[in-house]
Amino acid sequence: MEIKNIFNNIPQTISEDVFENLLESKTVRIERIISNGQSSAAGFWYDQNENEWVVVLKGKAKILFKKENREVILETGNYINIPSHEKHRVEWTDPNEITIWLAIFY
């Protein structure tokens, strides 16, 4: 059993989001996401088969939900549960600070 740290191995320069599976089973997937000024591509909406619980461990981000045209700003420590097939997109991540997300898909 190896101890790891969620804040280790953070790239200093990020040209696109970095996705890293930390754990995966038949019913759950835990993913670390690293962003620095990235957003979803124009016109792209996530429409996932799984529920997603996501927390911002460091930094800031803005998520747009299509159904209600509602923006949610997440800062360090904020989390949200996104039901499956709730169309959403990342509108913005802080360009001045690395944003580290932890997403749990279930």
Backbone as numpy.savetxt, mean C-alpha at the origin, in Angstrom:
# Nx Ny Nz CAx CAy CAz Cx Cy Cz
14.28 -20.23 12.20 13.44 -19.06 12.20 14.34 -17.82 12.20
14.15 -16.98 11.21 14.99 -15.79 11.06 14.20 -14.54 11.43
14.79 -13.70 12.25 14.17 -12.42 12.60 14.54 -11.41 11.53
13.53 -10.69 11.04 13.74 -9.66 10.03 13.15 -8.36 10.54
13.48 -7.26 9.89 12.99 -5.95 10.28 12.32 -5.29 9.07
11.09 -4.85 9.24 10.30 -4.25 8.16 10.96 -3.00 7.58
11.82 -2.34 8.38 12.46 -1.10 7.95 13.85 -1.30 7.35
14.29 -2.54 7.25 15.60 -2.83 6.63 15.46 -2.98 5.13
16.59 -2.81 4.45 16.68 -3.00 3.00 15.73 -2.10 2.22
15.67 -0.84 2.63 14.86 0.16 1.92 15.75 0.82 0.87
15.38 0.74 -0.40 16.19 1.40 -1.43 16.20 2.92 -1.23
17.30 3.54 -1.52 17.41 4.99 -1.37 16.75 5.74 -2.53
16.74 5.11 -3.69 16.10 5.70 -4.86 15.05 4.73 -5.37
13.83 5.25 -5.57 12.73 4.41 -6.00 12.08 5.05 -7.22
12.18 4.39 -8.37 11.57 4.92 -9.58 10.15 4.39 -9.79
9.84 3.27 -9.12 8.48 2.72 -9.13 8.27 1.99 -7.81
6.99 1.78 -7.45 6.69 1.09 -6.20 7.45 -0.23 -6.11
7.85 -0.57 -4.89 8.52 -1.84 -4.63 7.54 -2.71 -3.83
7.19 -3.88 -4.37 6.28 -4.82 -3.72 7.08 -6.04 -3.28
6.91 -6.42 -2.01 7.65 -7.57 -1.48 6.71 -8.43 -0.64
6.49 -9.68 -1.07 5.70 -10.60 -0.27 6.51 -11.02 0.95
5.95 -10.82 2.13 6.62 -11.21 3.37 6.15 -12.57 3.85
4.88 -12.89 3.55 4.31 -14.16 3.97 3.12 -14.45 3.05
2.97 -15.72 2.70 1.84 -16.10 1.85 1.38 -17.50 2.20
0.06 -17.66 2.31 -0.56 -18.97 2.53 -1.77 -19.05 1.61
-2.57 -20.09 1.78 -3.77 -20.24 0.96 -4.80 -19.16 1.23
-4.80 -18.59 2.44 -5.87 -17.65 2.83 -5.40 -16.24 3.13
-4.10 -16.02 3.21 -3.60 -14.69 3.55 -2.28 -14.42 2.84
-2.09 -13.14 2.50 -0.81 -12.70 1.92 -0.46 -11.37 2.58
0.78 -11.27 3.07 1.25 -10.04 3.70 2.34 -9.46 2.81
2.19 -8.18 2.48 3.07 -7.55 1.51 3.58 -6.21 2.05
4.87 -5.98 1.84 5.44 -4.66 2.13 5.50 -3.91 0.81
5.06 -2.66 0.85 5.09 -1.80 -0.33 5.89 -0.55 0.03
6.80 -0.18 -0.84 7.61 1.01 -0.62 7.34 1.98 -1.78
6.99 3.21 -1.44 6.68 4.24 -2.43 7.45 5.51 -2.12
7.63 6.32 -3.14 8.27 7.63 -2.96 7.81 8.54 -4.10
6.60 9.07 -3.96 6.05 9.95 -4.98 5.27 9.24 -6.06
5.13 7.93 -5.98 4.41 7.18 -7.00 2.90 7.29 -6.79
2.17 7.02 -7.87 0.72 6.92 -7.83 0.30 5.88 -8.86
-0.98 5.51 -8.82 -1.49 4.56 -9.81 -1.47 5.22 -11.18
-1.30 4.41 -12.21 -1.31 4.93 -13.59 -2.66 5.56 -13.90
-2.66 6.56 -14.74 -3.89 7.24 -15.14 -4.93 6.23 -15.62
-6.12 6.32 -15.07 -7.21 5.44 -15.48 -7.20 4.06 -14.85
-6.15 3.71 -14.08 -6.05 2.38 -13.47 -6.78 2.35 -12.13
-7.56 1.29 -11.90 -8.25 1.07 -10.63 -7.94 -0.35 -10.14
-7.54 -0.46 -8.88 -7.42 -1.79 -8.27 -8.84 -2.33 -8.10
-9.05 -3.59 -8.47 -10.32 -4.28 -8.30 -9.97 -5.71 -7.91
-9.70 -5.90 -6.63 -9.09 -7.12 -6.12 -10.12 -8.14 -5.67
-9.78 -9.42 -5.81 -10.65 -10.49 -5.35 -10.61 -10.67 -3.83
-9.54 -10.18 -3.18 -9.40 -10.32 -1.73 -9.73 -9.01 -1.03
-10.07 -9.13 0.26 -10.12 -7.95 1.12 -8.68 -7.52 1.35
-8.49 -6.23 1.62 -7.14 -5.73 1.89 -7.17 -4.81 3.11
-6.39 -5.18 4.10 -6.17 -4.31 5.26 -4.80 -3.70 5.05
-4.70 -2.38 5.07 -3.43 -1.72 4.80 -3.15 -0.66 5.86
-1.88 -0.58 6.27 -1.44 0.42 7.24 -0.21 1.12 6.67
-0.13 2.42 6.89 1.07 3.18 6.53 1.96 3.18 7.76
3.11 2.53 7.65 4.06 2.45 8.76 4.94 3.69 8.83
5.12 4.34 7.68 5.96 5.54 7.60 5.56 6.29 6.35
5.43 7.61 6.45 5.13 8.42 5.28 3.66 8.81 5.19
3.24 9.16 3.96 1.87 9.62 3.71 1.44 9.17 2.32
0.12 8.96 2.19 -0.45 8.56 0.90 -1.90 9.00 0.83
-2.40 9.08 -0.40 -3.80 9.40 -0.62 -4.40 8.33 -1.52
-5.52 7.74 -1.08 -6.23 6.72 -1.84 -7.57 7.31 -2.28
-7.95 7.06 -3.54 -9.24 7.50 -4.06 -10.11 6.26 -4.26
-11.34 6.31 -3.73 -12.31 5.23 -3.90 -13.30 5.65 -4.97
-13.45 4.82 -6.00 -14.24 5.17 -7.18 -15.73 5.31 -6.87
-16.28 4.36 -6.13 -17.73 4.31 -5.89 -18.27 5.61 -5.32
-17.61 6.14 -4.32 -18.07 7.35 -3.65 -17.27 8.58 -4.07
-16.30 8.39 -4.98 -15.38 9.47 -5.35 -14.82 10.13 -4.08
-14.37 9.28 -3.16 -13.91 9.74 -1.85 -12.41 9.53 -1.71
-11.73 10.59 -1.27 -10.29 10.52 -1.02 -10.04 10.27 0.46
-9.07 9.41 0.73 -8.66 9.12 2.10 -7.17 9.36 2.19
-6.77 10.18 3.14 -5.34 10.44 3.36 -4.89 9.57 4.53
-3.84 8.81 4.28 -3.26 7.95 5.31 -1.88 8.50 5.67
-1.66 8.68 6.96 -0.36 9.11 7.49 0.18 8.00 8.38
1.39 8.16 8.84 2.03 7.16 9.69 1.07 6.68 10.78
0.86 5.37 10.81 0.01 4.75 11.82 -1.44 4.57 11.40
-1.89 5.26 10.34 -3.27 5.12 9.88 -3.45 3.83 9.10
-4.60 3.19 9.29 -4.91 1.99 8.54 -6.35 2.01 8.08
-6.63 1.17 7.08 -7.97 1.10 6.51 -8.19 -0.32 6.00
-9.44 -0.77 6.05 -9.82 -2.06 5.49 -10.57 -1.81 4.19
-10.12 -2.41 3.11 -10.73 -2.22 1.80 -11.39 -3.54 1.39
-12.73 -3.56 1.32 -13.41 -4.80 0.92 -13.05 -5.22 -0.50
-13.15 -6.51 -0.77 -12.87 -7.00 -2.12 -13.77 -6.29 -3.13
-13.23 -6.05 -4.29 -13.90 -5.40 -5.42 -14.30 -3.95 -5.15
-13.77 -3.34 -4.09 -13.94 -1.90 -3.86 -12.88 -1.21 -4.72
-13.31 -0.65 -5.84 -12.34 -0.06 -6.78 -11.68 1.16 -6.13
-10.34 1.15 -6.19 -9.57 2.23 -5.59 -8.26 2.40 -6.34
-7.63 3.52 -6.09 -6.34 3.81 -6.71 -5.51 4.66 -5.76
-4.20 4.60 -5.91 -3.32 5.46 -5.13 -3.17 6.76 -5.92
-3.69 7.83 -5.36 -3.64 9.13 -6.01 -2.29 9.82 -5.82
-1.64 9.52 -4.66 -0.44 10.27 -4.31 0.30 9.58 -3.19
1.61 9.58 -3.25 2.44 9.24 -2.10 3.45 10.36 -1.94
3.88 10.59 -0.73 4.77 11.70 -0.41 6.06 11.63 -1.24
6.32 12.67 -2.04 7.54 12.66 -2.84 8.79 13.04 -2.04
8.60 13.55 -0.83 9.71 14.02 -0.01 10.14 13.04 1.07
9.40 11.93 1.18 9.69 10.96 2.23 9.27 9.58 1.72
10.05 8.57 2.03 9.69 7.19 1.69 8.40 6.83 2.44
7.47 6.22 1.73 6.26 5.69 2.36 6.37 4.18 2.39
6.18 3.61 3.59 6.23 2.16 3.76 4.84 1.71 4.20
4.27 0.85 3.38 2.95 0.28 3.64 3.11 -1.18 4.06
2.16 -1.66 4.84 2.02 -3.08 5.10 0.60 -3.44 4.70
0.46 -4.34 3.72 -0.86 -4.74 3.23 -1.08 -6.21 3.55
-2.25 -6.49 4.10 -2.64 -7.86 4.39 -3.87 -8.18 3.55
-3.71 -9.13 2.65 -4.80 -9.56 1.78 -5.36 -10.85 2.34
-6.68 -10.89 2.48 -7.31 -12.06 3.07 -8.65 -12.35 2.42
